[in-house]
Amino acid sequence: MKEIYLMILSLIGFLVSYYIFYSKKYNKPLYCFSKAECDAVVRSRYGKTFGIENTIPGMIYYVMVFAYGFLLNRNVFISLPVYYFLVGISIASVLFSLYLAYVQKFILKKWCIYCIVSTVSSILILGVLIYG
């Protein structure tokens, strides 16, 4: 059952990341409870790390989690190092997401619901990987 949870959570995270990526790439406003806050957050200087849009590694991460869940669902053998690698990048994802939540709360003083959904997805994915 954990593979289904991984696929659903990674799909949610991917769709949120892609939506932010798409809105930034095509200069479209994000549809949010408070549009100005979502746009202000994702278009701030914290929207990129080392010159790379945060959404790009996010989308890659969610695709990897989805693929892992999909292969588990198909009973494909996956080696232990692959599992540990995925847990490692999931920990990194959670830590980076929590850092960005800190930035929203204490530096920008604005919230982006899409960023929060991505953070929650990352936390839940890590939980499913470790405890599922």
C-alpha positions as CSV (number, residue, x, y, z in Angstrom):
1,M,0.0,0.0,0.0
2,K,2.9,2.4,0.7
3,E,3.7,2.4,-3.0
4,I,0.3,3.9,-3.8
5,Y,0.8,6.6,-1.2
6,L,4.2,7.4,-2.6
7,M,2.8,7.7,-6.1
8,I,-0.1,9.9,-5.0
9,L,2.1,12.2,-2.8
10,S,4.7,12.5,-5.5
11,L,2.1,13.3,-8.1
12,I,0.7,16.1,-5.9
13,G,4.1,17.5,-5.3
14,F,5.0,17.3,-9.0
15,L,1.8,19.1,-10.1
16,V,2.4,21.9,-7.6
17,S,6.0,22.3,-8.6
18,Y,5.1,22.2,-12.3
19,Y,2.4,24.8,-11.8
20,I,4.8,27.2,-10.1
21,F,7.4,26.5,-12.8
22,Y,4.9,27.1,-15.6
23,S,3.6,30.3,-14.0
24,K,7.1,31.7,-13.6
25,K,8.3,30.6,-17.1
26,Y,5.3,32.2,-18.9
27,N,5.0,35.1,-16.4
28,K,1.5,34.1,-15.4
29,P,0.1,35.0,-12.0
30,L,-0.5,32.1,-9.6
31,Y,-4.1,31.5,-8.6
32,C,-4.0,31.5,-4.9
33,F,-6.1,32.6,-1.9
34,S,-3.9,35.7,-1.8
35,K,-2.4,35.9,-5.3
36,A,0.1,38.7,-4.4
37,E,1.6,36.6,-1.6
38,C,2.1,33.5,-3.7
39,D,3.7,35.4,-6.5
40,A,5.8,37.4,-4.1
41,V,7.1,34.3,-2.5
42,V,7.9,32.2,-5.6
43,R,9.3,35.2,-7.5
44,S,11.5,36.3,-4.6
45,R,15.2,35.8,-4.6
46,Y,14.6,32.6,-2.6
47,G,12.8,31.1,-5.6
48,K,16.2,30.1,-7.0
49,T,19.1,28.3,-5.4
50,F,22.5,28.6,-7.1
51,G,20.8,30.1,-10.1
52,I,18.4,27.2,-10.5
53,E,14.7,27.4,-10.1
54,N,13.7,25.5,-7.0
55,T,10.9,23.8,-8.9
56,I,13.3,22.0,-11.2
57,P,15.0,19.8,-8.7
58,G,11.6,19.5,-7.0
59,M,10.0,18.1,-10.1
60,I,13.0,15.7,-10.6
61,Y,12.7,14.5,-7.0
62,Y,8.9,13.9,-7.3
63,V,9.5,11.9,-10.6
64,M,12.1,9.7,-8.8
65,V,9.7,9.1,-5.9
66,F,6.9,8.3,-8.4
67,A,9.1,5.9,-10.3
68,Y,10.2,4.2,-7.1
69,G,6.6,3.7,-6.0
70,F,5.5,2.6,-9.5
71,L,8.3,0.0,-9.6
72,L,7.4,-1.3,-6.1
73,N,3.8,-1.5,-7.1
74,R,4.9,-3.7,-10.1
75,N,6.9,-5.9,-7.8
76,V,10.2,-5.0,-9.5
77,F,13.2,-5.7,-7.3
78,I,14.8,-2.5,-6.1
79,S,18.2,-2.7,-4.3
80,L,18.7,-1.4,-0.8
81,P,21.2,1.3,-2.0
82,V,18.4,2.8,-4.2
83,Y,16.1,2.9,-1.2
84,Y,18.8,4.6,1.0
85,F,19.5,7.0,-1.8
86,L,15.8,7.9,-2.0
87,V,15.6,8.3,1.8
88,G,18.7,10.5,1.7
89,I,17.3,12.9,-1.0
90,S,13.9,12.8,0.8
91,I,15.6,14.0,4.0
92,A,17.4,16.8,2.0
93,S,14.0,17.7,0.4
94,V,12.4,18.0,3.8
95,L,15.2,20.1,5.2
96,F,15.2,22.4,2.3
97,S,11.5,22.7,2.3
98,L,11.6,23.6,6.0
99,Y,14.2,26.2,5.3
100,L,12.0,27.7,2.7
101,A,9.0,27.6,5.1
102,Y,11.2,29.5,7.6
103,V,12.0,32.1,4.9
104,Q,8.3,32.5,4.2
105,K,7.5,33.0,7.9
106,F,10.3,35.1,9.2
107,I,12.0,36.8,6.2
108,L,9.3,37.3,3.6
109,K,6.4,37.3,6.1
110,K,4.2,35.9,3.3
111,W,2.9,32.5,2.6
112,C,2.4,30.5,-0.6
113,I,-0.1,27.7,-0.3
114,Y,1.6,25.8,-3.1
115,C,4.9,25.9,-1.3
116,I,3.2,24.6,1.8
117,V,1.6,21.7,-0.1
118,S,5.0,20.8,-1.5
119,T,6.5,20.9,2.0
120,V,3.8,18.7,3.4
121,S,4.1,16.3,0.4
122,S,7.9,16.0,1.1
123,I,7.4,15.3,4.8
124,L,4.7,12.7,4.1
125,I,6.8,11.0,1.5
126,L,9.7,10.7,4.0
127,G,7.3,9.3,6.6
128,V,6.0,6.7,4.1
129,L,9.5,5.7,3.1
130,I,10.7,5.3,6.7
131,Y,7.6,4.0,8.4
132,G,5.5,2.7,5.6
